Amino acid sequence: MNERITMDPAICHGKPCIRGLRYPVEGVLEWLAAGMSTEEILADYEDLEREDILAVLSYAARLAHVKQMERLAA
């Protein structure tokens, strides 16, 4: 995953991206959440690879690991 998800201050303001290609992780997650399949994403963005999509999902899963959730005051 480390070679697939990169962060570079010169690319997308340092947001996590796929292999420095200016595809932010958050964008790919939004496509998936909107119902796009991996096959549709790969067809629309030919420079992406199936392993890139899997790395995005793995990255998101790691971010979702929390020890405790606390409600913030409104």
C-alpha distances in whole Angstrom, upper triangle without the diagonal:
4,6,5,6,9,12,15,19,20,18,19,20,17,15,12,11,10,10,13,15,16,15,14,12,16,17,15,16,19,20,18,21,23,23,22,20,17,20,22,19,18,22,22,19,20,17,14,13,12,9,8,10,9,5,8,10,8,8,11,12,11,13,16,17,20,23,25,26,29,31,32,36,37
4,6,6,7,10,13,16,18,16,17,18,15,14,11,11,10,9,12,14,16,15,15,13,16,18,17,18,21,22,21,23,26,26,24,23,20,23,24,21,20,24,24,21,21,18,16,15,15,12,11,13,12,9,11,13,11,9,13,14,13,14,17,18,21,23,26,27,30,32,32,36,37
4,6,7,10,12,16,17,15,17,18,15,15,12,11,9,7,10,12,14,14,14,13,17,18,17,18,22,22,21,24,26,26,24,23,20,22,23,20,19,22,22,19,19,15,14,13,14,11,10,13,13,9,12,14,13,12,16,17,16,17,20,21,24,27,30,30,33,35,35,39,39
4,6,10,13,16,17,14,15,17,15,13,10,8,6,5,8,10,12,11,11,10,14,15,13,15,18,18,18,20,22,23,20,19,16,18,20,16,15,19,19,16,16,13,10,10,11,8,6,9,10,7,8,12,11,10,13,15,15,16,19,20,23,26,29,29,32,33,34,37,38
4,7,10,13,15,12,13,14,11,10,6,5,5,6,8,10,11,10,9,8,11,13,12,13,16,17,17,19,21,22,20,20,17,20,20,17,17,20,20,16,17,14,12,12,13,11,8,10,11,7,7,11,10,8,11,13,13,13,16,18,21,24,26,26,29,30,30,34,34
4,7,10,11,9,11,12,9,8,6,5,6,6,6,9,10,10,9,9,13,14,14,15,18,19,20,21,24,25,23,23,20,23,23,19,19,22,21,18,19,16,14,15,16,14,11,14,14,11,11,14,13,11,14,16,15,15,18,20,22,25,27,27,30,31,31,34,34
4,7,9,8,9,9,5,6,5,6,9,9,7,11,10,11,9,10,13,14,15,16,19,20,21,22,24,26,25,25,23,25,25,21,22,25,23,20,21,18,17,18,20,17,14,16,17,14,13,16,16,12,15,18,16,15,19,20,22,25,27,27,28,30,29,32,32
4,5,5,8,7,5,7,8,8,11,10,7,11,10,12,11,13,15,16,18,19,21,22,24,25,27,29,27,27,25,27,27,23,23,26,24,21,22,19,18,20,22,20,17,19,20,17,16,20,19,16,18,21,20,19,22,24,25,28,30,30,31,32,31,34,34
4,6,7,5,4,8,10,11,14,13,10,13,11,14,13,15,16,17,19,21,22,24,25,26,28,30,28,30,28,30,29,25,26,28,26,23,25,21,21,23,25,23,20,22,23,20,19,22,22,19,20,23,22,20,23,25,26,29,30,30,31,32,30,33,33
4,7,6,6,10,12,11,14,13,10,11,10,13,13,16,17,18,20,22,22,24,26,27,28,30,28,29,27,29,28,25,25,27,25,22,23,20,20,23,25,24,20,22,24,21,20,24,24,21,22,26,24,23,26,28,29,32,34,33,34,35,33,36,35
4,5,6,7,9,8,11,10,7,8,6,9,9,12,14,14,16,18,19,20,22,24,25,27,25,26,24,26,25,21,21,23,21,18,19,17,17,19,22,21,17,19,21,18,17,20,21,18,19,23,22,21,24,26,28,31,32,32,33,33,32,35,34
4,5,6,8,8,11,12,9,9,6,8,7,11,11,11,14,16,16,17,20,21,22,24,22,24,22,25,23,20,21,23,20,17,20,17,17,20,22,21,17,18,20,18,16,19,20,17,18,22,21,19,22,25,26,30,30,29,30,31,29,32,31
4,6,9,10,14,15,11,13,10,12,10,13,13,14,17,18,18,20,22,23,24,27,25,27,26,28,27,23,24,26,24,21,23,21,20,23,25,24,20,21,23,20,18,21,22,18,19,22,22,19,22,25,26,29,29,28,29,29,28,30,30
4,6,8,12,12,10,12,10,12,9,11,12,14,16,17,18,20,22,23,24,27,25,26,25,27,26,23,24,26,24,21,23,20,19,21,23,21,18,19,21,18,16,19,19,16,17,20,19,17,20,22,23,26,27,27,28,29,27,30,30
4,6,10,12,10,12,9,9,6,8,9,11,13,13,15,17,18,19,21,23,22,23,22,24,24,20,21,24,22,19,21,19,17,19,21,19,16,16,18,15,13,16,16,13,13,17,16,14,17,19,21,24,25,24,26,26,25,28,28
4,7,9,9,10,9,9,6,6,8,10,11,12,14,16,17,18,20,22,20,21,19,22,22,18,19,22,20,18,19,17,15,16,17,16,12,13,14,11,9,12,13,9,11,14,13,12,15,17,19,23,24,24,26,27,26,29,29
4,6,6,7,6,5,4,5,8,9,9,11,13,14,15,17,19,20,19,19,17,19,19,15,16,19,17,14,16,13,11,13,15,13,10,11,13,10,9,12,13,11,12,16,15,15,18,20,22,26,27,27,29,30,29,32,32
4,5,6,7,6,6,7,10,10,9,12,14,14,15,17,19,20,17,17,15,17,17,13,13,16,15,12,13,10,8,10,11,10,6,9,11,8,8,12,12,11,13,16,16,16,19,21,24,27,29,29,31,32,32,35,35
4,5,8,8,10,10,14,14,13,15,18,18,18,21,23,23,21,20,17,19,19,16,15,18,17,14,14,10,9,10,13,11,8,11,13,10,11,14,15,13,16,18,18,18,21,23,26,29,31,31,34,35,35,38,38
4,6,8,9,11,14,14,14,16,18,18,20,22,23,24,22,22,19,21,21,17,17,19,18,14,15,11,11,13,16,15,11,14,16,13,13,17,17,15,17,20,20,20,23,25,27,30,32,32,34,35,34,37,37
4,6,8,11,13,12,12,16,17,16,18,21,22,22,20,20,17,19,18,15,14,16,15,11,12,8,9,12,15,14,11,13,16,14,13,17,18,16,18,21,22,21,24,26,29,32,34,33,36,36,36,38,38
4,6,9,11,10,11,14,15,15,17,19,20,21,19,20,18,20,18,15,15,17,15,12,13,11,11,14,17,16,13,14,17,15,13,17,19,16,17,21,21,20,23,26,28,31,33,32,33,34,33,36,35
4,6,8,7,7,11,12,11,13,16,16,18,15,16,14,16,15,12,12,15,13,10,12,10,9,12,14,14,10,11,14,13,10,14,16,14,15,18,19,18,20,23,26,29,31,30,32,32,31,34,34
4,5,5,7,9,10,11,13,14,16,17,16,17,16,18,17,13,15,17,15,13,15,14,12,14,15,15,11,11,14,12,9,12,14,12,12,16,16,15,17,20,22,26,27,26,28,28,28,30,30
4,5,5,6,9,10,11,12,14,16,15,15,14,17,16,13,15,18,16,14,16,15,12,14,14,13,9,9,11,9,6,9,11,8,8,12,13,12,14,17,19,23,24,23,26,26,26,29,29
4,6,5,6,9,10,10,12,14,14,16,15,18,17,14,16,19,17,15,18,17,15,16,16,16,13,11,13,12,8,10,13,10,9,13,14,12,13,17,19,22,23,22,24,24,23,26,26
4,5,5,6,9,10,11,13,12,14,13,16,14,11,14,16,13,12,16,15,13,15,15,16,13,11,14,13,10,12,15,13,12,15,17,15,17,20,22,26,27,25,27,27,26,29,28
4,5,5,6,9,10,11,9,11,10,13,12,8,11,13,12,11,14,13,10,12,12,13,10,7,10,11,7,9,12,11,11,14,16,15,16,19,22,26,27,25,28,28,28,31,30
4,5,5,6,8,10,10,11,11,14,13,11,14,16,15,14,17,17,14,15,14,14,12,9,11,11,7,8,11,10,8,11,14,13,13,17,19,23,23,22,24,25,25,28,27
4,5,5,6,9,9,11,12,15,13,11,15,16,15,15,18,18,16,17,16,17,15,12,14,15,11,11,15,14,12,14,17,15,15,19,21,25,25,23,25,25,25,27,26
4,5,5,7,6,8,9,12,10,8,11,13,11,12,15,16,13,15,14,16,14,11,13,15,11,12,16,15,14,16,19,18,18,22,24,28,28,27,29,28,28,31,30
4,5,5,5,6,8,11,10,8,12,14,13,14,16,17,14,15,13,15,13,9,11,13,10,10,13,14,12,14,17,17,16,20,22,26,26,25,27,27,28,31,30
4,5,7,9,11,14,13,12,15,17,16,17,20,21,18,18,17,18,16,13,14,16,12,11,15,15,12,14,17,16,15,19,21,24,25,23,25,24,25,28,27
4,6,9,12,14,12,11,15,16,15,16,19,21,18,19,18,20,18,15,17,18,15,14,18,18,16,18,21,20,19,23,25,28,28,26,28,27,27,30,28
4,6,10,11,10,10,14,15,14,16,19,20,18,18,16,19,17,14,16,18,15,14,18,19,17,18,21,21,20,23,26,29,29,28,30,29,30,33,31
4,7,8,6,7,10,11,10,12,15,17,14,15,13,16,15,12,14,16,14,14,17,18,17,18,22,22,21,24,27,31,31,30,32,32,32,35,34
4,5,5,6,9,10,11,12,14,16,13,13,11,14,13,10,12,15,14,13,16,18,17,18,21,22,21,24,27,31,32,31,33,33,34,37,36
4,5,5,6,9,10,10,12,13,10,9,7,10,10,7,9,12,11,11,14,16,16,17,20,21,21,23,27,30,32,31,34,34,35,38,37
4,5,5,6,9,10,11,13,11,10,8,12,12,10,12,15,15,15,18,19,19,21,23,24,25,27,31,34,35,35,37,38,39,41,41
4,5,5,6,9,10,13,11,12,11,14,14,11,14,17,16,16,19,20,20,22,25,25,25,28,31,35,36,35,37,37,38,40,39
4,5,5,6,8,10,8,9,9,12,11,9,12,14,13,14,17,18,17,20,22,22,23,26,29,33,34,33,35,35,36,38,38
4,5,5,6,8,6,7,7,11,10,9,12,14,13,15,17,18,19,21,23,24,25,28,31,34,36,35,38,38,38,41,41
4,6,6,9,9,10,11,14,13,13,16,18,17,18,21,22,22,24,27,27,28,31,34,38,39,38,41,41,41,44,43
4,6,9,9,11,13,16,14,13,17,18,17,18,21,22,22,24,27,27,28,31,34,37,38,37,39,39,39,42,41
4,6,6,9,11,13,11,11,15,16,15,17,20,20,20,23,25,25,26,29,32,36,37,36,38,39,38,41,40
4,5,8,10,13,12,12,16,17,16,19,21,21,22,25,26,27,28,31,34,38,39,39,41,41,42,44,44
4,7,10,12,10,12,15,15,15,18,20,19,21,23,25,25,27,30,33,36,38,37,40,41,40,43,43
4,7,8,6,8,11,11,11,14,16,16,17,20,21,22,24,26,29,33,35,34,37,37,38,41,40
4,5,5,7,9,10,11,13,15,16,17,19,20,22,23,25,29,32,34,34,37,38,38,42,42
4,5,5,6,9,10,11,13,14,16,17,19,20,22,23,27,30,32,32,35,36,37,41,41
4,5,5,6,9,10,10,12,14,15,16,18,20,21,25,28,31,31,34,35,36,40,40
4,5,5,6,9,10,10,12,14,15,17,18,20,24,27,29,29,32,33,34,37,37
4,5,5,6,9,10,11,12,14,16,17,19,22,26,28,27,30,31,32,35,35
4,5,5,6,9,10,10,12,14,15,17,21,24,26,26,29,31,32,35,36
4,5,5,6,9,10,11,12,14,16,19,22,25,25,28,30,30,34,35
4,5,5,6,9,10,11,12,15,18,21,23,23,26,27,28,31,31
4,5,5,6,9,10,11,13,16,20,22,21,24,26,27,30,31
4,5,5,6,9,10,11,15,18,20,21,24,26,27,31,31
4,5,5,6,9,10,14,17,19,19,22,24,25,28,29
4,5,5,6,9,12,16,17,17,20,21,22,26,26
4,5,5,7,10,14,16,16,19,21,22,26,27
4,5,5,9,12,15,15,19,21,22,26,27
4,5,8,11,13,13,16,18,19,23,24
4,6,10,11,11,14,16,17,21,22
4,7,9,10,14,17,18,22,24
4,6,7,11,14,15,19,21
4,7,10,14,16,19,22
4,7,10,13,16,19
4,7,9,13,15
4,6,9,12
4,7,9
4,6
4
